[in-house]
């Protein structure tokens, strides 16, 4: 999937998506709500992205989100000057797709091949997704992300997540699996 770089077309697309999802009984089965924030950032419109994410947070309180949407949320917060809050969004994005941050940084992901619970969690999801959303990170933003990725706290978080996902992939239905699911869902997303 590619996104047009013609700013007029991107703005028209954002407007169309916003108009559709704000309709009273509109069902967003296509996931348009996940493209709006990243499209604003593609246009270098941080204010528009932040406004979208605030709206999204109110409108879809229980929505797990989507990896490109979540990683772009971290970027919007970083560009607004809140790196500590952006780290929390990076943690969340990592739990949705462990391959995304390494893809942006251009480094090996180090993830074993294990069954995941959602197609959003596979490497192919990132490789076949809108690459423009991965390449819109500026060099200084990538340097910040790399420093977060290399920090002992984030490394510990990544390892804990990997350990839980690996155990979960091997565990059959029962009390131990329930315990692992609960542990995974209660991973601290704030540092």
C-alpha angles and dihedrals in degrees: 000000000000130000121222114249094208099116092212092054093046092050090048090050092051091049092049092049092046092049092050098047094046092058112111101245100021115140112207098210091149093057097240089152089067094057100052099076095045091046091054089052091048085060089047089244102141093168091055091048093049091048089051093050092049089051091045092051091054097040099041103031094157097039112121089208128213128277099248089045092050097046090049089051088059089051093050091051091047091051089051088059102256106118094163092056090044090058089058090054090049089055090052092046090050092055089054095050122002091195099059102079093046089048091055092045093045093232132128111276097217092209119144119230103262135149113267129203097235136033086234088069098060125097090237090064089063096040092051096040130094101299090194087072090058097045098049090083109108120228093256090049091051089049089053091048090049091052090051092046091051095046116111091235094054092042089054090049092050092048093049090049092048092048092051094046091048093050091045092053090057099041122092124216112295144085095307091053090049089052091051093048089051092048091049094048091049096051107135109254092186124069 
